[in-house]
């Protein structure tokens, strides 16, 4: 009996020692500390944990991996650092392991699992919230030309830590490498290749479309596309009469014409992609009624300049000023206000400055009356009307002048005002008043002035329209003008042909 008792005691002691040792062997060497976190989609965010020993002392030089639980089957997916490209991060002197992530979608509660690579029992589970920003900005920066210097300056202006804004920049450089850039949550810009491309052709509308598709995966409440580059309205500056709209790429020798930009946006809108609420054109001369007409129904609002812009272009510090409740109108106003503020502190003598916010839902009313006015002026055109227009033509603000041929883009509102007050025709007067009323609802906000050392002229409701100074200018640019939907669908061309006695050269 004693032997049986001793045997049982021996077995129990053995089991106790075995299980105790097993527990000791399986005990984790470290503790991982983590807090629940909140970040913004479309910005590089930093998730961190702290590794300590049993005495709560930080442990440096320890490798940590992070995983997220998928929503499909609750399996885990390894995360990698988007800056280093590594799946493992090492703790620093404070014992902190920090991984840089770029999330496309929002999560109310994303489950994260972190563990020490050399001691998987040292682990922690915690939750991270990713909220979508109010605004996501897509900047198509065509700096593969003589504007690269200014592009680098604008990139510096874009740095901000405003959680209401996320930004992606497609940068096409001349001397600088082509790349895409994202802001992190501290306001720094980080770069990588765009889907492995060594070269971005920013003058190719197909690549612009691909950029919009790539950007569509980043969630936000509102979205803006900004095209950054030289601009020339619809006017060509080449002898080949190829309509040059915007985004000139020196390497490829290509640019995006107005009709091509229109096709890109139509194609994008035809798919189930996030809507572009605000189109910005940080480029010269794009505040043209004809250009805006051709882009109607493709975005709610447009910000553009009727004058040539200075090389510095917009002041991108407006990114940092956008509030959580800012809609497109408020954002457009902040773009214009920061533009005005920047140039008020610089020496812009003998220069023109213009930037306006256009409500695209109000464009059609004005275009209908412009078409009717063109038809009416054509019907009553005679030497008296023609000479009257020529007498005040040079008093109107000129937005663009061909140094060889003369003026061709003038201020629409000023021209209409002169017509209303100088052409003795009741229909002309009525239509002119309706056009001016429509401009007041179409052009919501603006800053526009021409000034020299001696004079300053403030311009109300700035938008340009094609009224060439002479027949030679009309004939030279007729083929460009015929690329526009505005020319095809309206009767402004009838006025131009009758005014300059050109015959039927516009479609």
C-alpha positions as CSV (number, residue, x, y, z in Angstrom):
1,X,0.0,0.0,0.0
2,X,2.8,2.4,0.9
3,X,4.5,1.6,-2.4
4,X,1.3,2.5,-4.3
5,X,1.0,5.7,-2.4
6,X,4.6,6.6,-3.1
7,X,4.2,5.7,-6.8
8,X,1.2,8.0,-7.0
9,X,3.0,10.8,-5.2
10,X,6.0,10.3,-7.5
11,X,3.8,10.5,-10.6
12,X,2.1,13.6,-9.3
13,X,5.4,15.3,-8.5
14,X,6.7,14.4,-11.9
15,X,3.6,15.9,-13.6
16,X,3.8,19.0,-11.5
17,X,7.5,19.5,-12.3
18,X,6.9,18.8,-16.0
19,X,3.9,21.1,-16.3
20,X,5.7,23.8,-14.3
21,X,8.8,23.6,-16.5
22,X,6.6,23.6,-19.6
23,X,4.9,26.8,-18.4
24,X,8.3,28.4,-17.7
25,X,9.6,27.4,-21.2
26,X,6.4,28.8,-22.8
27,X,6.4,32.1,-20.9
28,X,6.9,35.1,-23.2
29,X,10.1,37.0,-22.7
30,X,8.6,40.4,-23.4
31,X,5.4,42.4,-23.1
32,X,4.0,44.5,-25.9
33,X,2.1,47.6,-25.1
34,X,-0.3,49.2,-27.5
35,X,-3.1,51.8,-27.5
36,X,-6.1,52.0,-29.8
37,X,-5.3,54.6,-32.5
38,X,-7.1,56.9,-35.0
39,X,-5.6,57.8,-38.4
40,X,-6.7,59.2,-41.8
41,X,-7.0,57.3,-45.1
42,X,-4.8,58.5,-48.0
43,X,-2.1,59.7,-45.7
44,X,0.9,57.7,-44.5
45,X,0.2,56.9,-40.9
46,X,2.4,55.4,-38.2
47,X,1.2,52.6,-36.0
48,X,3.4,51.8,-33.0
49,X,3.8,49.4,-30.1
50,X,6.3,49.4,-27.3
51,X,8.3,46.3,-26.3
52,X,9.3,46.0,-22.6
53,X,10.9,43.3,-20.5
54,X,9.4,41.7,-17.3
55,X,10.5,44.7,-15.3
56,X,8.8,47.1,-17.8
57,X,12.2,48.3,-19.2
58,X,12.2,49.2,-22.9
59,X,13.9,46.7,-25.1
60,X,15.7,48.0,-28.2
61,X,16.8,46.0,-31.3
62,X,13.8,43.6,-31.3
63,X,12.1,42.8,-34.6
64,X,8.3,43.1,-34.7
65,X,5.8,42.2,-37.3
66,X,2.3,43.6,-37.7
67,X,-0.8,41.9,-39.2
68,X,-4.4,43.0,-39.8
69,X,-7.4,40.8,-39.7
70,X,-9.3,40.6,-43.0
71,X,-13.1,41.1,-43.1
72,X,-13.6,38.1,-45.3
73,X,-12.7,35.1,-43.2
74,X,-11.0,36.7,-40.2
75,X,-7.6,35.5,-41.4
76,X,-4.6,37.7,-40.9
77,X,-2.7,39.6,-43.5
78,X,0.9,40.8,-43.0
79,X,1.5,44.5,-43.2
80,X,4.6,46.1,-44.6
81,X,6.2,49.5,-44.1
82,X,5.4,51.6,-47.1
83,X,8.5,53.8,-46.6
84,X,11.1,51.0,-46.2
85,X,9.2,48.3,-48.0
86,X,10.1,45.9,-45.1
87,X,7.7,43.5,-43.3
88,X,9.7,43.7,-40.0
89,X,10.4,46.9,-38.0
90,X,13.0,47.1,-35.2
91,X,12.4,48.7,-31.8
92,X,14.4,51.9,-31.1
93,X,16.1,52.9,-27.9
94,X,12.7,53.6,-26.3
95,X,11.5,50.1,-27.2
96,X,9.1,51.5,-29.8
97,X,8.5,49.7,-33.1
98,X,6.7,51.9,-35.6
99,X,5.3,50.8,-39.0
100,X,4.3,53.3,-41.8
101,X,1.0,52.3,-43.5
102,X,-1.0,53.9,-46.3
103,X,-4.6,52.8,-46.0
104,X,-7.1,53.3,-48.9
105,X,-10.3,52.5,-47.1
106,X,-11.9,53.7,-43.8
107,X,-12.3,51.3,-40.9
108,X,-14.4,51.9,-37.8
109,X,-12.4,49.2,-36.0
110,X,-9.4,47.5,-37.7
111,X,-8.0,44.6,-35.6
112,X,-4.2,44.7,-35.6
113,X,-2.0,41.9,-34.2
114,X,1.7,42.6,-33.4
115,X,4.3,40.1,-32.2
116,X,8.0,39.8,-31.6
117,X,9.6,37.8,-34.4
118,X,12.0,35.8,-32.2
119,X,9.3,35.3,-29.5
120,X,5.8,34.9,-31.0
121,X,4.2,34.5,-27.6
122,X,5.1,38.1,-27.0
123,X,2.1,39.6,-28.8
124,X,-0.7,42.1,-28.5
125,X,-4.0,42.8,-30.2
126,X,-5.4,46.3,-30.5
127,X,-7.7,48.3,-32.7
128,X,-7.1,51.1,-35.1
129,X,-9.7,53.5,-36.6
130,X,-9.1,54.9,-40.1
131,X,-11.4,57.8,-41.1
132,X,-11.8,59.2,-44.5
133,X,-10.7,62.8,-45.0
134,X,-13.1,65.5,-46.0
135,X,-11.0,66.2,-49.2
136,X,-8.7,64.1,-51.3
137,X,-6.6,66.1,-53.8
138,X,-5.1,64.6,-56.9
139,X,-2.4,66.8,-58.3
140,X,-1.3,66.1,-61.9
141,X,2.0,68.1,-61.8
142,X,3.5,68.4,-65.3
143,X,6.9,69.8,-64.5
144,X,8.8,68.2,-67.3
145,X,9.5,71.6,-68.8
146,X,10.8,75.0,-67.7
147,X,8.4,75.1,-64.7
148,X,10.1,72.4,-62.7
149,X,11.8,74.8,-60.3
150,X,8.3,76.3,-59.4
151,X,6.9,72.8,-59.0
152,X,9.5,71.9,-56.4
153,X,8.5,75.1,-54.5
154,X,4.8,74.1,-54.7
155,X,5.6,70.7,-53.3
156,X,7.1,72.4,-50.3
157,X,4.0,74.5,-49.9
158,X,1.8,71.4,-49.9
159,X,3.3,70.0,-46.7
160,X,0.7,70.1,-43.9
161,X,-0.7,68.0,-41.1
162,X,-4.3,68.8,-41.6
163,X,-6.3,65.6,-41.0
164,X,-9.1,67.0,-43.2
165,X,-7.0,66.6,-46.3
166,X,-5.1,63.9,-48.1
167,X,-3.0,64.5,-51.2
168,X,-1.4,62.4,-54.0
169,X,0.9,64.2,-56.4
170,X,1.8,62.6,-59.8
171,X,5.1,64.4,-60.4
172,X,6.6,64.4,-63.9
173,X,10.0,66.1,-63.7
174,X,12.6,67.4,-66.1
175,X,15.7,66.8,-64.1
176,X,14.0,65.4,-61.0
177,X,12.9,61.8,-61.2
178,X,9.2,61.1,-62.0
179,X,7.3,59.8,-59.0
180,X,4.2,59.9,-56.9
181,X,4.1,61.5,-53.5
182,X,1.9,61.2,-50.5
183,X,1.7,63.2,-47.3
184,X,2.3,61.6,-44.0
185,X,0.3,62.6,-40.9
186,X,3.2,64.8,-39.8
187,X,3.0,66.8,-43.0
188,X,6.1,65.3,-44.8
189,X,6.0,64.1,-48.4
190,X,7.2,60.6,-49.2
191,X,7.8,59.4,-52.8
192,X,7.8,56.2,-54.7
193,X,7.5,55.0,-58.3
194,X,4.0,54.9,-59.7
195,X,3.4,51.3,-60.4
196,X,7.1,50.8,-61.2
197,X,7.1,53.5,-63.9
198,X,10.4,55.3,-64.5
199,X,8.8,57.9,-66.8
200,X,5.4,59.6,-66.5
201,X,4.1,61.2,-69.7
202,X,2.0,64.0,-68.3
203,X,1.0,65.1,-71.8
204,X,-0.7,61.8,-72.4
205,X,-4.5,61.9,-71.6
206,X,-4.5,58.1,-71.2
207,X,-2.0,58.4,-68.4
208,X,-4.0,61.1,-66.7
209,X,-7.0,58.7,-66.9
210,X,-4.9,55.9,-65.3
211,X,-3.9,58.3,-62.5
212,X,-7.6,59.1,-61.8
213,X,-8.4,55.3,-61.6
214,X,-5.4,54.7,-59.4
215,X,-6.5,57.5,-57.1
216,X,-10.1,56.4,-57.0
217,X,-9.3,53.6,-54.4
218,X,-8.6,56.2,-51.7
219,X,-11.8,57.0,-49.9
220,X,-12.8,60.6,-49.1
221,X,-16.0,62.6,-48.7
222,X,-15.0,65.1,-51.5
223,X,-12.4,65.0,-54.3
224,X,-10.5,67.4,-56.4
225,X,-8.3,67.2,-59.5
226,X,-5.7,69.9,-59.9
227,X,-3.8,70.1,-63.2
228,X,-0.6,71.9,-62.8
229,X,1.4,73.2,-65.8
230,X,1.5,75.7,-68.6
231,X,-1.9,76.4,-70.1
232,X,-3.0,78.1,-73.3
233,X,-6.8,77.9,-73.1
234,X,-7.7,76.3,-76.4
235,X,-5.1,78.3,-78.3
236,X,-2.3,76.6,-80.1
237,X,1.2,78.1,-80.0
238,X,2.5,75.8,-82.8
239,X,2.5,76.1,-86.5
240,X,0.8,72.7,-86.8
241,X,-2.5,74.0,-85.4
242,X,-2.7,71.3,-82.8
243,X,-4.9,72.6,-80.1
244,X,-2.8,73.0,-76.9
245,X,-4.9,73.0,-73.8
246,X,-2.8,72.2,-70.8
247,X,-0.1,69.9,-69.3
248,X,2.9,70.2,-71.7
249,X,5.5,67.4,-71.4
250,X,8.8,68.4,-72.9
251,X,10.2,64.8,-73.0
252,X,7.4,63.5,-75.1
253,X,6.5,66.7,-76.8
254,X,2.9,66.1,-76.0
255,X,0.2,68.1,-74.2
256,X,-3.5,67.6,-73.3
257,X,-5.9,69.5,-75.5
258,X,-9.2,70.7,-74.2
259,X,-11.1,68.0,-76.2
260,X,-8.8,65.4,-74.7
261,X,-9.3,66.6,-71.1
262,X,-13.0,66.5,-71.8
263,X,-12.8,62.9,-73.0
264,X,-10.8,61.8,-70.0
265,X,-13.3,63.3,-67.6
266,X,-16.3,61.8,-69.5
267,X,-14.7,58.4,-69.5
268,X,-14.0,58.6,-65.8
269,X,-17.5,59.8,-65.0
270,X,-18.9,57.0,-67.0
271,X,-17.6,54.5,-64.6
272,X,-18.5,53.9,-60.9
273,X,-15.7,56.0,-59.6
274,X,-15.8,58.8,-56.9
275,X,-17.0,62.0,-58.3
276,X,-14.6,64.9,-58.9
277,X,-16.3,67.8,-57.1
278,X,-13.8,70.5,-57.9
279,X,-11.5,70.8,-60.9
280,X,-8.5,73.2,-60.5
281,X,-6.3,74.3,-63.3
282,X,-3.2,75.9,-62.0
283,X,-2.1,77.1,-65.4
284,X,-2.4,80.1,-67.7
285,X,-5.5,81.3,-69.5
286,X,-7.8,78.3,-68.6
287,X,-10.5,80.7,-67.3
288,X,-11.9,80.8,-70.8
289,X,-15.7,80.6,-71.4
290,X,-15.1,78.2,-74.3
291,X,-12.9,75.9,-72.2
292,X,-15.4,75.9,-69.4
293,X,-18.3,75.2,-71.8
294,X,-16.5,72.1,-73.1
295,X,-16.1,70.9,-69.5
296,X,-19.7,71.4,-68.5
297,X,-21.5,68.6,-66.7
298,X,-18.1,67.0,-65.8
299,X,-17.5,68.6,-62.4
300,X,-19.5,70.9,-60.1
301,X,-16.9,73.7,-59.8
302,X,-13.8,74.9,-61.5
303,X,-11.0,77.3,-60.3
304,X,-9.0,78.8,-63.1
305,X,-7.2,82.0,-64.3
306,X,-8.2,84.0,-67.3
307,X,-4.8,85.8,-67.3
308,X,-1.4,84.1,-67.7
309,X,-0.3,83.0,-64.3
310,X,3.1,83.9,-62.7
311,X,5.5,81.0,-62.6
312,X,4.8,80.5,-58.8
313,X,1.2,79.7,-59.6
314,X,-1.1,78.9,-56.7
315,X,-0.2,79.1,-53.0
316,X,-0.7,75.5,-51.8
317,X,-0.8,76.5,-48.2
318,X,-4.5,76.5,-48.6
319,X,-4.3,72.7,-48.0
320,X,-3.6,73.4,-44.4
321,X,-6.6,75.7,-44.0
322,X,-9.4,73.4,-45.1
323,X,-11.9,72.7,-42.4
324,X,-14.0,69.6,-41.8
325,X,-17.2,71.2,-43.0
326,X,-15.7,72.9,-46.1
327,X,-17.6,72.2,-49.3
328,X,-16.3,72.9,-52.8
329,X,-17.3,76.6,-52.7
330,X,-15.4,77.2,-49.4
331,X,-12.3,75.3,-50.8
332,X,-12.4,77.4,-54.0
333,X,-12.6,80.6,-52.0
334,X,-9.6,79.5,-49.9
335,X,-7.6,78.8,-53.1
336,X,-8.3,82.3,-54.3
337,X,-7.7,84.0,-51.0
338,X,-4.3,82.4,-50.4
339,X,-3.4,83.2,-54.1
340,X,-4.3,86.9,-53.5
341,X,-2.5,86.9,-50.1
342,X,0.7,85.5,-51.6
343,X,0.9,88.0,-54.5
344,X,0.0,90.9,-52.3
345,X,3.4,90.4,-50.6
346,X,5.4,90.2,-53.8
347,X,6.5,92.7,-56.5
348,X,4.2,92.0,-59.4
349,X,4.5,95.3,-61.2
350,X,3.4,95.4,-64.8
351,X,1.6,92.1,-64.3
352,X,-1.9,90.7,-64.4
353,X,-3.4,88.4,-61.8
354,X,-6.7,86.5,-62.0
355,X,-8.3,83.5,-60.3
356,X,-12.0,82.7,-60.2
357,X,-14.4,80.1,-58.9
358,X,-17.0,79.0,-61.5
359,X,-20.3,77.2,-60.7
360,X,-20.6,74.8,-63.6
361,X,-24.3,74.2,-63.0
362,X,-24.9,77.9,-64.0
363,X,-23.0,77.9,-67.2
364,X,-25.7,76.8,-69.6
365,X,-27.9,79.8,-69.0
366,X,-25.1,82.2,-70.0
367,X,-24.1,80.2,-73.0
368,X,-27.7,80.2,-74.4
369,X,-27.8,84.0,-74.2
370,X,-24.3,84.3,-75.6
371,X,-25.4,82.2,-78.6
372,X,-28.5,84.3,-79.1
373,X,-26.5,87.5,-78.8
374,X,-24.0,86.2,-81.4
375,X,-26.9,85.5,-83.8
376,X,-28.5,88.9,-83.2
377,X,-25.2,90.8,-83.7
378,X,-24.6,88.9,-86.9
379,X,-28.1,89.8,-88.1
380,X,-27.7,93.6,-87.5
381,X,-24.0,93.8,-88.4
382,X,-23.2,96.7,-90.6
383,X,-20.4,99.3,-90.8
384,X,-22.0,101.3,-88.0
385,X,-22.1,98.4,-85.6
386,X,-18.7,97.2,-86.7
387,X,-17.1,100.6,-86.2
388,X,-18.7,101.0,-82.8
389,X,-17.2,97.7,-81.6
390,X,-13.8,98.6,-83.0
391,X,-13.9,102.0,-81.3
392,X,-14.1,100.5,-77.8
393,X,-12.3,97.2,-78.5
394,X,-8.9,98.4,-77.1
395,X,-10.6,99.6,-73.9
396,X,-11.6,96.1,-73.0
397,X,-9.3,93.9,-70.8
398,X,-7.1,91.8,-73.0
399,X,-6.2,88.4,-71.5
400,X,-4.1,87.0,-74.3
401,X,-2.2,88.7,-77.2
402,X,-0.4,87.1,-80.0
403,X,2.6,89.4,-80.4
404,X,2.6,88.9,-84.2
405,X,-1.1,89.0,-84.9
406,X,-2.8,90.9,-82.1
407,X,-5.3,90.4,-79.3
408,X,-7.6,87.4,-79.3
409,X,-9.0,86.7,-75.8
410,X,-10.9,89.5,-74.1
411,X,-13.0,90.0,-71.0
412,X,-16.5,88.8,-71.6
413,X,-18.3,91.0,-69.0
414,X,-16.6,94.2,-70.2
415,X,-17.4,93.5,-73.8
416,X,-21.0,92.8,-73.0
417,X,-21.2,96.0,-71.0
418,X,-19.9,98.0,-73.9
419,X,-22.3,96.3,-76.3
420,X,-25.2,97.0,-74.0
421,X,-24.4,100.7,-73.8
422,X,-23.2,101.4,-77.3
423,X,-25.3,99.3,-79.7
424,X,-28.7,100.8,-80.2
425,X,-30.8,97.7,-80.4
426,X,-33.4,96.5,-77.8
427,X,-32.7,92.8,-78.4
428,X,-29.0,93.4,-77.9
429,X,-29.6,95.3,-74.7
430,X,-31.9,92.6,-73.3
431,X,-29.6,89.7,-74.2
432,X,-26.6,91.7,-72.8
433,X,-28.4,92.2,-69.5
434,X,-29.3,88.5,-69.3
435,X,-25.7,87.5,-69.9
436,X,-24.4,89.8,-67.2
437,X,-27.0,88.4,-64.8
438,X,-26.0,84.9,-65.6
439,X,-22.3,85.8,-65.0
440,X,-23.2,86.9,-61.5
441,X,-24.5,83.4,-60.6
442,X,-21.8,81.6,-62.7
443,X,-18.8,83.3,-61.3
444,X,-19.1,82.9,-57.5
445,X,-15.8,84.4,-56.3
446,X,-12.7,86.0,-57.8
447,X,-9.6,88.0,-57.5
448,X,-8.6,89.8,-60.7
449,X,-6.6,92.9,-61.4
450,X,-4.3,94.4,-64.0
451,X,-1.7,96.8,-62.7
452,X,1.4,98.7,-63.6
453,X,3.5,101.2,-61.7
454,X,1.0,104.0,-62.4
455,X,-2.3,102.3,-62.8
456,X,-4.5,99.6,-61.3
457,X,-7.7,98.1,-62.7
458,X,-9.9,95.7,-60.8
459,X,-11.9,93.3,-63.0
460,X,-15.3,92.0,-62.0
461,X,-16.6,88.5,-63.1
462,X,-13.4,87.6,-65.0
463,X,-13.8,85.1,-67.8
464,X,-12.3,85.4,-71.3
465,X,-14.0,84.9,-74.7
466,X,-12.6,84.8,-78.3
467,X,-12.9,88.1,-80.1
468,X,-9.9,88.5,-82.3
469,X,-8.6,92.0,-83.1
470,X,-8.5,91.5,-86.9
471,X,-9.3,89.1,-89.7
472,X,-5.7,87.7,-89.9
473,X,-5.9,86.6,-86.2
474,X,-9.3,84.9,-86.8
475,X,-8.1,83.1,-89.9
476,X,-4.9,81.9,-88.1
477,X,-6.7,80.5,-85.1
478,X,-9.9,79.3,-86.8
479,X,-8.8,75.6,-87.0
480,X,-8.1,75.6,-83.2
481,X,-11.4,77.3,-82.5
482,X,-13.2,74.6,-84.6
483,X,-12.0,71.9,-82.2
484,X,-14.3,73.2,-79.5
485,X,-17.8,72.0,-78.7
486,X,-18.7,75.6,-77.9
487,X,-18.1,76.6,-81.5
488,X,-20.2,73.7,-82.9
489,X,-23.2,74.2,-80.5
490,X,-23.5,78.0,-80.3
491,X,-23.8,80.9,-82.7
492,X,-21.0,83.1,-81.4
493,X,-19.0,82.2,-84.5
494,X,-21.6,83.9,-86.6
495,X,-20.9,87.2,-84.8
496,X,-17.1,86.7,-85.3
497,X,-17.5,86.0,-89.0
498,X,-19.8,88.9,-89.6
499,X,-17.7,91.3,-87.5
500,X,-14.5,90.5,-89.3
501,X,-16.1,89.8,-92.7
502,X,-14.3,86.4,-92.9
503,X,-16.8,84.3,-94.7
504,X,-17.8,80.9,-93.4
505,X,-14.6,79.7,-91.8
506,X,-15.9,78.6,-88.4
507,X,-18.1,75.5,-88.1
